[in-house]
């Protein structure tokens, strides 16, 4: 499970990221992006960093 949250999100409490990550069937660690709000995660992390981390997650999935 790919869980990402911003530490300045005013819509969803940051603690919900940890709760969601813990509820999955496989271990997951939430990625908390410093300075990010609800709708600017990619921009706050940097497009390259965000895309790279998401690609790493997608590459590990067994979709066969």
Secondary structure, 3 states (H helix, E strand, C coil): CCCEEECCCCCCCCHHHHHHHHHCCCCCCCEEECCCCCCCHHHHHCHHHHHHHHHHHHHHCCCC
